[in-house]
Amino acid sequence: MLNENHKIWWFTKYTLVLRLISHPGVCFVVSYVCFFILGIFFLKNLEYFLLIIGKMKYICSVKYNIMDRKIRSLQDSKEIIEPFHSELVQCIEKGFNDFIKVNEFVSSEITSFVDFKPRTKACIIHDMIRANTLELFSERDNLQVGEFNKVFGINVNDELFVRFKKMNKNFAVSSYLTPQHKKYLGQQRIIGFLDEPTFLFAGYIPDQAWTSLSGIYLACWNGDVLEWYDEAGKYSYEQFSIDFDPSRNDAHKIIEKRVRLKKGLGKNKDKETGTDNN
């Protein structure tokens, strides 16, 4: 056991330590050193910390934006659109012809030196199509025509949403690749849109001189994959065709090679020929 002298010695040392620790200056120095060490550790591991935060943010974003939106088949979509398909084609044809009239008027009445750029032409045609669509479909049942989060289009009975775009020969739409456009292409959730409709594009392909239309199409994209397209009154294509012969015991499924966007198509590589958020 400790004698009285040892007890007094330990008590004195303990008291001095407590006083030292409780001194404001010492507390400040100790705190500063601790924060300095933690700061060095944090900076060394900052890259990993930011990587973890980024991954968590990406996972949350993917979980929210990617959804099981029903992609309706070509046949189902044609049946839904059939009651007003001819009028839809008429809106696009008239929109293009209205642009021809505008171009001729400017050239003859204002200046012959005007040369509209492809993007300007596409914007004028889109505005003409928009006016024609509002005139024809605003009072139709089961159709909602207008802007949805700054995107003009037609909501068809909460089953299809159709927006208008210029297309190229691969049926890729001309547009800046904004986050919203990427979500639309990928059939993802977009604020201001219902979750049920399949996203479609109604588009046109002009000839090289922009004096006539090579075709009018309805297309369904899923990311960089063209699920199907339909050329008005002529030809249709779908990714998968199923052939069941009731006279045979086996049923076979013919899977065609999936059509994908070539590098740069449908993105902002073609900045001269698109319209953004229209």
C-alpha positions in Angstrom: 0.0 0.0 0.0 1.0 3.5 -0.7 2.2 5.6 2.3 1.1 9.1 3.0 4.0 10.7 1.1 3.2 8.7 -2.1 -0.4 9.6 -1.8 0.4 13.3 -1.5 2.8 13.0 -4.5 0.3 11.3 -6.8 -2.4 13.7 -5.7 -0.2 16.7 -6.5 0.7 15.3 -9.9 -2.9 14.5 -10.7 -3.9 18.0 -9.7 -1.3 19.6 -11.9 -2.3 17.5 -14.9 -6.0 18.5 -14.4 -5.0 22.1 -14.1 -2.8 21.8 -17.2 -5.6 20.2 -19.3 -8.2 22.7 -18.1 -6.0 25.6 -19.0 -7.5 27.5 -22.0 -4.2 27.8 -23.8 -3.5 24.2 -23.6 -7.0 23.2 -24.7 -6.6 25.5 -27.8 -3.2 23.9 -28.7 -4.5 20.4 -28.3 -7.6 21.1 -30.3 -5.6 22.8 -33.0 -3.3 19.8 -33.3 -6.2 17.3 -33.4 -8.0 19.3 -36.1 -4.7 19.5 -38.0 -4.2 15.8 -37.9 -7.9 15.2 -38.9 -7.5 17.7 -41.8 -4.5 15.9 -43.2 -6.3 12.6 -43.0 -9.4 14.1 -44.7 -7.3 15.7 -47.5 -5.5 12.4 -48.1 -8.8 10.6 -48.4 -10.8 13.4 -50.0 -10.7 11.6 -53.4 -12.3 8.5 -51.9 -14.8 10.5 -49.9 -15.9 12.4 -53.0 -16.1 9.1 -55.0 -18.3 7.6 -52.4 -20.6 10.6 -52.3 -20.7 10.6 -56.1 -21.7 7.0 -56.3 -24.4 7.5 -53.7 -25.8 10.4 -55.7 -25.7 8.4 -58.9 -27.4 5.4 -57.3 -30.2 7.6 -56.0 -30.5 9.4 -59.3 -30.7 6.1 -61.2 -33.3 4.7 -58.8 -35.5 7.8 -59.2 -35.1 8.3 -63.0 -35.0 4.8 -64.4 -38.4 3.3 -64.3 -40.4 0.5 -65.8 -42.1 2.7 -68.4 -44.2 0.5 -70.7 -42.8 0.6 -74.2 -45.8 -0.1 -76.4 -45.4 -2.2 -79.5 -45.8 -0.8 -83.0 -49.1 -2.5 -83.5 -50.5 -1.3 -80.1 -49.3 2.3 -80.9 -50.8 2.3 -84.4 -54.2 1.2 -82.9 -54.0 4.0 -80.4 -53.1 6.7 -82.9 -55.2 5.4 -85.8 -58.2 7.7 -85.1 -56.1 10.8 -85.8 -53.1 9.5 -87.6 -54.0 11.1 -91.0 -54.4 14.4 -89.3 -51.1 14.1 -87.5 -49.4 13.5 -90.9 -51.3 16.5 -92.3 -50.0 18.7 -89.5 -46.4 17.8 -90.4 -46.9 18.1 -94.2 -48.7 21.5 -93.8 -46.0 22.7 -91.4 -43.3 22.0 -94.0 -45.3 23.6 -96.8 -45.8 26.6 -94.6 -42.1 27.0 -94.3 -41.7 26.8 -98.1 -44.2 29.7 -98.3 -42.3 31.7 -95.7 -39.0 31.1 -97.5 -40.4 32.1 -100.9 -42.0 35.2 -99.4 -38.7 36.3 -97.8 -36.8 35.7 -100.9 -39.2 37.5 -103.2 -40.5 40.3 -101.0 -37.6 41.1 -98.7 -34.2 40.0 -99.9 -33.0 37.3 -102.2 -29.7 37.0 -100.2 -31.4 35.3 -97.3 -30.1 31.8 -96.7 -31.8 30.1 -93.7 -29.5 27.7 -91.8 -30.8 24.1 -91.3 -31.4 24.8 -87.6 -33.5 27.9 -88.4 -35.5 26.0 -91.0 -36.2 23.2 -88.5 -37.3 25.8 -85.9 -39.7 27.5 -88.3 -41.1 24.1 -89.4 -41.6 23.1 -85.8 -43.4 26.3 -85.0 -45.7 25.8 -88.0 -46.4 22.2 -86.9 -47.1 23.4 -83.4 -49.7 25.9 -84.7 -51.3 23.3 -86.9 -51.5 20.8 -84.1 -53.1 23.3 -81.7 -55.7 24.2 -84.3 -56.6 20.6 -85.2 -56.4 18.8 -81.8 -57.1 21.2 -79.0 -60.7 20.3 -78.7 -60.3 16.5 -79.3 -61.3 14.1 -76.6 -58.6 11.9 -75.0 -55.9 14.3 -76.3 -53.9 16.9 -74.3 -52.0 19.3 -76.6 -49.6 21.8 -75.2 -46.3 22.2 -73.4 -45.2 19.8 -70.7 -42.1 21.1 -68.9 -41.3 23.2 -72.0 -41.7 20.3 -74.4 -44.5 20.7 -76.9 -46.4 17.5 -77.7 -49.6 15.5 -77.6 -50.6 13.3 -74.7 -52.8 10.5 -76.2 -55.1 9.1 -73.5 -52.1 8.8 -71.1 -50.8 6.0 -73.3 -48.6 7.7 -75.7 -46.8 11.1 -75.8 -45.8 12.4 -79.2 -43.3 15.2 -79.7 -42.2 16.6 -83.1 -38.7 16.6 -84.4 -36.7 16.6 -87.6 -35.1 13.3 -88.3 -32.1 12.0 -90.2 -31.9 9.0 -92.5 -31.3 6.7 -89.4 -34.5 8.1 -87.8 -32.4 9.7 -85.1 -33.9 13.1 -84.0 -31.9 16.3 -84.4 -31.5 17.9 -81.0 -29.0 19.1 -78.4 -28.4 16.2 -76.0 -29.8 17.9 -72.9 -30.4 15.9 -69.7 -34.2 16.1 -70.4 -33.7 14.9 -74.0 -31.6 12.0 -72.8 -34.3 11.0 -70.4 -36.9 11.2 -73.1 -34.8 9.0 -75.4 -34.3 6.6 -72.6 -38.0 6.4 -71.7 -37.1 7.6 -68.2 -39.1 9.6 -65.6 -39.2 13.4 -66.4 -40.7 16.0 -64.1 -43.8 17.4 -65.6 -44.7 14.3 -67.5 -47.0 11.4 -66.6 -45.2 8.1 -65.9 -47.6 6.0 -68.1 -47.2 7.2 -71.7 -44.6 5.7 -74.0 -42.5 8.5 -75.5 -42.6 8.7 -79.3 -41.3 11.1 -81.9 -43.3 12.2 -84.9 -40.8 13.5 -87.4 -39.9 14.3 -91.0 -36.9 13.9 -93.2 -36.4 16.7 -95.8 -34.6 16.3 -99.1 -31.2 17.8 -99.4 -32.5 21.1 -100.8 -35.3 21.4 -98.2 -37.9 21.7 -101.0 -39.9 18.5 -100.3 -40.2 15.7 -97.8 -38.6 12.4 -98.2 -40.9 10.9 -95.6 -42.9 11.3 -92.4 -42.3 8.9 -89.6 -43.4 7.8 -86.1 -40.5 6.4 -84.1 -40.0 4.9 -80.7 -36.5 5.1 -79.2 -35.2 3.4 -76.0 -31.9 4.9 -75.3 -29.7 4.4 -78.4 -31.9 1.5 -79.6 -34.7 2.1 -82.2 -37.5 -0.1 -81.0 -39.7 0.6 -84.0 -40.7 3.1 -86.7 -43.6 3.5 -89.0 -43.5 5.5 -92.3 -46.9 7.0 -93.0 -48.7 4.7 -95.3 -45.7 2.8 -96.6 -43.3 0.8 -94.4 -43.0 -0.3 -90.8 -40.2 -1.9 -88.8 -40.0 -3.4 -85.3 -37.1 -4.9 -83.4 -38.7 -8.3 -82.8 -41.2 -10.2 -85.0 -42.8 -13.3 -83.6 -44.1 -16.0 -85.9 -46.4 -18.6 -84.4 -47.7 -21.3 -86.7 -50.6 -23.1 -85.1 -50.1 -26.0 -87.5 -46.7 -26.7 -86.1 -45.8 -28.0 -82.6 -42.9 -25.6 -82.2 -43.1 -21.8 -82.3 -40.1 -19.9 -83.3 -39.1 -16.3 -82.6 -37.2 -14.4 -85.2 -35.0 -11.8 -83.6 -33.7 -9.1 -85.9 -30.5 -7.3 -85.3 -31.2 -4.2 -83.1 -30.7 -0.9 -84.8 -28.5 1.4 -82.7 -27.5 5.0 -83.0 -24.1 5.4 -84.7 -21.6 7.4 -82.7 -22.7 11.1 -82.7 -26.2 10.6 -84.1 -29.1 12.1 -82.3 -26.7 14.0 -80.1 -25.3 17.5 -80.2 -22.9 16.5 -82.9 -25.3 18.0 -85.4 -25.8 21.4 -83.9 -27.0 22.9 -87.1 -30.1 20.9 -87.6 -31.9 20.5 -84.3 -34.3 22.3 -82.0 -33.7 22.3 -78.3 -36.5 21.5 -75.9 -39.2 21.8 -78.5 
